[in-house]
Amino acid sequence: MATKASKVLALLRRSRAAARRYDAGILRVVSRVLRLMLWSRFSEAEVFVWGLADPSLTGSDLRRYVSKEHQLAIQRTINPAHAAMAVEDKRLFHACCVATGVPTPTQYASLTRGYLCASGGDALSTAGEVEDFLDARLPQSFVVKPAGGVYGRGVARFERVPGGWRDHGGRTSTSAALASLLRERSMDDTLILQERLDNAPSIVALTGCDALQTVRMVSFVDPSRGPRLLFATWKIIVGESLTDHYAFGRTGNMLANVRLDDGTVERVQAAGPDAIGQVGVGQHPRTGRSFADFRLPDWAMARAAVLDAALKFLPLIAVGWDVALTPDGPRIVEGNATFDPLHNAHGLGPIFLDAVTSLA
């Protein structure tokens, strides 16, 4: 009961904040929020962060958005569960990419229940063997992530320093301590040890950030038209986060719509005050550099890589690919058969729904 009461109180607090934001009556806002949550299947976070609580929005305005629940139901219909594993399991995804020539980060090893399997086929079972692997066979830096992880959870980055390894937060561990930590973590979830990718120089110059900032590129395979791109959303890091996950604005990161033909960045959006609605952003908060006319590098190559991958991962119809734009060209970091509707930040929901309708 206490949990339900706290949820109701939290919803009322956000509704009051939205009423102030939109200069509207609290009852109108609450009515709108409840109607969208109960009838249109939007979550509370979606209603407030995408700005749907604004009573001035018309029915036509609301049709520009799709709830995650609705989109998820569609994705599970058009993307077979057995095929989804090819992208959702990062070990299998990497193997499929290597086998089909899809550009992806190098995978050094996987670690399951304390056992490390190196990419060369070695199976290492003791803490000492894992420690030796870290010391002798890994490069200057690498990334660790759960094989089945989502939303950047459990991702860590390590850089070699005298006496051991330093993580993204500046904490230093000996190789023995890091080997013990990774083996312990692998008891609950298989880990992969992966190449650290860098942003292309123009992205670093614009954002002042060395953490990887990927582009979510959503492909759709229409049997009569072949593969095409529906959206491209650049996930821009603002603070000190290691990952570019948006998390409805809680991370402080931003979302930019990307023009599909040439990779030009358009309409950069951030969560508004109190996570109510969206606000447009013209300059990067860290560097002060303008987003106007910024074009993501190697865009034609990124498009080609995604459209090629879309065919190689059939029978998946719609996939959200996270693409890193690196100094050495695009790399597809992950694929998502049940991707979030980040395009709601720019009111592009009907594009996905219309594409699905075309399958009928």
N, C-alpha and C positions, 0 to 999 in steps of 0.2 A: 504493500500500500504506500509506503514511504517513497518507493521508487517512482510509482505512478504520479504521486503528488508532486515530487520534485520535477518530473518531466513537464507536468502541466504548468507549474510555476515558471520553469525555464521558457516554455513556449509563450506564456503571457509576457514575460520580460522582453523577449525578442519582438513580440507583437507591439508592445508599447514603443520600443525603439524604432520599429518600422513606421508606426503611426506618426512619430515625430519627424522621421526622415521624409515621409511623403505628405506631411501636413494633412493627415486624414484622421477620422474618428477611429478609436480603438476597436469598436464593434465591427466596423466595416473591414478592418484589417484581419481581425480574428475570424470573421466569417469567410473571408477570402482564403486564409491559411487553411482552415479546416476543410473547406470544400476541395482545395487542391490536394490535400493530403489523403482525404477519404475517398474522393471520387476519381481523381486524376492520377493517383499513385505516386505523387511526388513525396520525397522525404522532407522533413522539416528543414534540413540544411539546404536542400535544393530550392525550396520555396523562398527562403530568405536570401541566400547568397546570389541566386540568379535574378533576384529582384522581382519575383512573381507575386510578392505580397502587396505590391503597389495596386491600390484599388482602381487607379485610373487605367490600368491595362485592359484592353478589350479582348473579346474572344479571339479575334484575329491575331492580336499580339501574343496571346498565350499559346497559340498553335505553332509558334516559332520554337517551342521547347518540347523536349521529350523526357519523360522521367527515366531514371536509371532502371526502375523496376520494369517499366514497359519495354525499354530497349533490351534489357536482359532476357525477357521472355522471347523476344524476337530472335536474339542472337542464339539462344538455345534451340530454336526451331530451325534456323538456317545453317548453323555450325554443328555438325554431328559431334557428340561427346567423345567418341573414340578418336576423331581427328583433332579435337581441341587439345588433347594431351601433347601433340607434336609441338605446340607453342607454349602451353602452360607449364610443362616440365622443362626447366632450363637445360638440363643435361640432354634430354632428347632433342630439344630445339637446336642446341649447338651441333649435335651429330647430324641432324637433318640439313642444317645450313652447310656444313662441311661437305656432306655427300652431294649436295646439289649446286654447290658453288655460290651460295648466297654470302655476301661479305658480312662477317660477324667477328666479335672479339675472340682472340685466342683463349682457349680454356686450358689451364695448366693442370688441374686435378679436380676430383670430387672427393668429398669426405663424408662417410656414412658410418655412424655408430663407432667412431674412432678409427675406422679403416680408411686409409687414403689410397685412391686409385689415380695414379699419374696418367697424363695424356699418352705417355709412351707405353702404357700397359703395366707398369710396376704396381704391385699391391703392397702397401706399407702398413703394418699393423701396430707397431709399438710407438710410444711417445718419442723415443730416441730417433726412430726412422723418420717420423714426421718432422722433427726438429732438423734433422740433416737435410730433408727435402727443402725446407724453408731457407736454410743457409746456402745450399749449393745449387739449387735448381730453379729458383725464382728470380725474376728481374728486380730492378731497383724499387719498383712499386707494383702493387697488385690490389685487386678488389675481391672481397668475399661477399657472397649473397646466398640466401636460401634457394634451393632448387625450385621450390614451389612458392617463393615469396611474392608478395604484391605490395604496391604502394611504397616501395622503397624500404619496407621494414626489414631490419636485420642486415642492411647493407653496411659494409665497413671498408675503409681504404687504409692500406698500410704502406709505409715508405721505409726503405732500409736506412738505418742510421748506425753510427758506431755503437756496437754493443747490442744491437737488436733491431726493433721495428717501432715506428711511431705511427699512431693512428691519426685520423682526421682531426680529432680533438686535442692533439698535442701530447697524448699519453704515450710513454715509451715502455716497451716490454722486451725482455730477452727472447731469443728464439725458443728457448725451452718453455717460457711462460706462455708465449703465443701458441705454440704447438698444443700445450695443455688446454688453453682456452678454446681453440678451434675443435679439438677432439671432444671437449665437453659439450660445446654447442651442437655438434653433429649427432649427439645422442638423441636429440629431439627432432632434428630436421637435417636432411642432406644438404651439405654446403658445396658450392662450387668456388674454385679459386680461378679468377679470370683476369685477363689483361686489363690494365687501367688505360682508358682512352682519354685523350685530351681534346678540348674544344679547338676548332679552327682559330687561327690568330684574330680574324675579324670579330669573332664572337667574344673572345677574351677582351679585346680592346673596347667593345661596346659595354660589356657587363662587368668587367673587372673581377671576374670569378673564374677559378680554375676547376671547380666541380662541374661534372658533365651535365649539359643542358640539352636534352634531346627534343626532337620534333615528333609528335604523335601524328603519323600519317595513316589514315584509314583507307584501306583498299576494299573494293567491292568487285566481285566477279559476276558479271551478268552473262549467262551463256550465249546470248545473241550479240553482245558487244565486246566481250572480253574484259580484261581487268581495267579498272579506272580508279582514280582517287576521288573520294568524297570530300574529305577535309584534310587540313594540315594545321596543327596547333603547336606552336613553339612554347615549351615550358621553360620559363625564364626564372632563374634563381636570383633572389634579392639579398638575402642575409648570408649567414654562415652555414646554411644547410648543405649536407653532402649530396642530397638527392633533389630532383626537380619536381617532386610530387606536389600537387596543388593543395589537396586536402581542404577544399572549400575555403581557401584563403588563410587557413590557420598557420601555414608555413611562412606566409608573407610573400610567397612566389607569385608570379604573374602568368597570364596566358595571352598569347598573341595569335590572331588569325593570320595565316600565311596564304598569299595568293598562289593558286596552284600552278599557274602557267610559268611564273618566273621566280617564285620564292621570295617575293617582296613581303616584308612584315607590315601587317595592317592591324589597326584596332587592338592595341595592347590594353588588357583589362586586369584590374586587381580588385580584390574584395573591398567593399566600402567600409566606412566606419561602423564598428560593432558588427561586422560581417553582414551588413544589410545592403543588398544590391551590389552593383559593380560600378567602378569608376574608371574612366579612361586615363591612361598614363602616356605622356608624350616623351618623357626622358627617363633613362635608367636612374633609379635613386642613388646608386653607388657612384656612378661615373659622371652623371649629368649629361651624358651623350643622348642625342635625339634618336628616336626610333624611326623618324620620318625617312622614307626611301631606303631603309636598310634592307639589303637583300642577302638571304642566307646563302652561304658558299656552296658550290658544287650541286646546285639544286637539280639540274638535269640528270646528273648521276644518281642522286638520291631517288628521284622519281623512277628512273629506270630500274634501280635495284628493288624498290618496293613492288612495282608492277610485275617484275620477274618473280619475286618471292611469292606474290599472290597466286600465281599459276602453279608454282612448285609445292605449295601447301594446300592445294585442293584435296579434299572437297570442302574446305573451309571457304565460305562465301565472303564473309566480312571479317577483316582482321585489323586491329589497331597496332601498327608497328612503331616501336620507339627507335628512332634513327639518330645516331650520333654523327655530327658533321665534324670530322677530325682533320688535322693537317694532312693526313694521307687519304682523304676521301671519306665517303659515307660508310658507316658500319651499322648494320641492323642489330641492335642490342637485345631486343625482346620482341615477341609477338604476343598479342592478346586476343583471344577468341571472345572474351567477354569484357570488352573495353568500356570505360566510363564515357558518358556523353559530355566530354569537355567542350564540344562545340556549342553547348548551351551558353557558354560565356559570350558567344557572339550571335545567339539566336538562330542557329542553323539546323535545328532539329528536323524540319521537314525534308531536308536533303536525304537523311538516312531513311526516313519513312517512305519517301517516294521511291528510293532505290529498291527497297524491299517490295513495294507494291509492283514494281516492274517485273518481279519474278513470277507473278501469278499468270 
